[in-house]
Amino acid sequence: MAQQVSGSPFLKPFFLKTPVRVVSPLQQRRHTLPASEFRNLTPQDAISVFEIEREAFVSVSGECPLTLDEVLNFLSQCPELSLGWFEEGQLVAFVIGSGWDKDRLSQEAMTQHVPDANAVHIHVLSVHRHCRQQGKGSIVLWRYLQYLRCLPGARRALLICEDFLVPFYLKAGFKEKGPSAISVSNMHFQEMEYTLGGQAYARRNSGC
Ligand SMILES: CC(C)(COP(=O)(O)OP(=O)(O)OC[C@H]1O[C@@H](n2cnc3c(N)ncnc32)[C@H](O)[C@@H]1OP(=O)(O)O)[C@@H](O)C(=O)NCCC(=O)NCCS
């Protein structure tokens, strides 16, 4: 855990800014879970991720954006492009992304991570069913995009979504790039793009 704290640029704004509390040895024995925590996901979170994903998508479309193996792959290859929101230790919402280096997303983008690329492909955003319609999806997406702005090299975030979610992503600041070339089980998608670049002033002053 200590290694993750120092190794992840994301954790810096949320953890190191927390006032340091002196903890007596007696208090140290209590293991209280933080009420609310945002952190990068690890392969150990894959089962919790997949359970939320399965409930969210299988009953609706019969297809998950990511299989359990793909979740594990991305959380192993590029955990720094994921974000989980935990409440009292339980995962309530998450985003999983990977690197991509072309203008538009293509079928290969669904399973591939391109290291050091200038775009982040958001594969999945999902909120636990008990926590939907409470603003959590918008909040976790906003925090993820703020975090990406702090990553060196990241200039754009891309995703595909069904038509009914286009207003949700427009509200979050994405722009429509038009119909996607990707199709899954006869489902068609719109491609959306969020510009992260050109934030030099914000980066210098944001604690990134
Ligand atoms: C889509 C999802 C991430 C939104 O998260 P959420 O926490 O429920 O959304 P919020 O409470 O932040 O709502 C934000 C807005 O999006 C709208 N919205 C949320 N889910 C929607 C849906 N399924 N269809 C249409 N609009 C939706 C809300 O009505 C709200 O609009 P408003 O502010 O004008 O009222 C969540 O519903 C979810 O996990 N769904 C299943 C998985 C999924 O479809 N993921 C997205 C594709 S990867």
The ligand as a Gaussian input file, in Angstrom:
#p B3LYP/6-31G(d) Opt

LIG

0 1
 C      -24.394000       5.421000     -16.726000
 C      -23.971000       5.496000     -15.256000
 C      -22.465000       5.352000     -15.150000
 C      -24.389000       6.893000     -14.731000
 O      -24.033000       6.995000     -13.372000
 P      -25.074000       7.551000     -12.303000
 O      -24.349000       7.722000     -11.026000
 O      -26.298000       6.727000     -12.284000
 O      -25.418000       8.961000     -12.994000
 P      -25.587000      10.367000     -12.297000
 O      -26.414000      10.246000     -11.065000
 O      -24.262000      11.001000     -12.192000
 O      -26.494000      11.061000     -13.399000
 C      -26.035000      12.032000     -14.274000
 C      -27.020000      12.235000     -15.407000
 O      -27.006000      11.154000     -16.343000
 C      -28.318000      10.657000     -16.559000
 N      -28.297000       9.206000     -16.697000
 C      -27.730000       8.333000     -15.851000
 N      -27.914000       7.088000     -16.281000
 C      -28.620000       7.177000     -17.426000
 C      -29.138000       6.228000     -18.323000
 N      -28.980000       4.917000     -18.142000
 N      -29.823000       6.678000     -19.397000
 C      -30.010000       7.998000     -19.607000
 N      -29.550000       8.936000     -18.772000
 C      -28.875000       8.536000     -17.694000
 C      -29.097000      11.055000     -15.327000
 O      -30.464000      11.160000     -15.644000
 C      -28.462000      12.380000     -14.943000
 O      -29.009000      13.414000     -15.693000
 P      -29.556000      14.741000     -14.981000
 O      -28.392000      15.296000     -14.191000
 O      -29.947000      15.608000     -16.139000
 O      -30.679000      14.269000     -14.142000
 C      -24.690000       4.428000     -14.372000
 O      -26.076000       4.576000     -14.510000
 C      -24.293000       2.995000     -14.713000
 O      -23.366000       2.459000     -14.131000
 N      -25.006000       2.387000     -15.652000
 C      -24.729000       1.024000     -16.067000
 C      -23.402000       0.919000     -16.800000
 C      -23.311000       1.868000     -17.986000
 O      -24.236000       1.986000     -18.798000
 N      -22.133000       2.529000     -18.113000
 C      -21.857000       3.489000     -19.168000
 C      -21.275000       2.877000     -20.385000
 S      -19.650000       2.236000     -20.137000

